Amino acid sequence: MFENSTNTITFRPIDKYAAGQTFYFTIVVKEKNSVSVKYEYFCTLKMLGKVIVKNMTIDYTDVNYTINWFSNHSTGSILFNVPVDMVWMKANFYKMFNVYWQANTYR
C-alpha cells in the first residue's frame, strides 16, 4: 500500500510462508503529461524470519473471518467463510487470537 503523505510503501503479507523469502519487483514512475519520460526502480524485498516450508501433503483450508459486531459488554459475533468446529475453537480461542482491550475512559 502506498501512503502518499509520507511517500512510503507498506507490505503486509498475510501468509506466514512469505517469511524469509526474497521478492523482486519494479516501480515505474511516469511523468503525467509525457509519453516518453519515465523512471524505473528495481527493488528487492527481503522478508524477515526463517523460511517455512509448506507441507504439500496436507490439504490446507484457508479460513477467513469477519467481526460483525462488538458490544461494550465484551460480547460480539465472528462470521467465518467456511464451517468451523466451534467446540475446538472454544478450547483453542486464545491460541488462535491475541485479544487486547483498553477502556475508552483510560487516561
DADA-V488403 format. One record per pair of residues at least 12 apart in sequence whose ideal C-beta (glycine too) atoms are under 8 Angstrom apart, sorted by the first residue. I is the first residue (numbers start at 1). J is the second residue. Records with the same first field share a line. If there is no record, write none. Layout:
I->J + J
This chain:
9->27
11->45
13->47
16->52
17->52 + 53 + 54
18->47
19->47 + 48 + 49 + 50 + 51 + 52
20->47 + 48 + 49 + 50 + 51 + 52
21->46 + 47 + 51
22->44 + 45 + 46 + 47
23->44 + 45 + 47
24->42 + 43 + 44 + 45
25->43 + 45
26->40 + 41 + 42 + 43
27->40 + 41 + 43
28->40 + 41
29->41
61->82
63->80 + 81 + 82 + 84
64->80 + 81
65->78 + 79 + 80 + 81
66->78 + 79
74->101
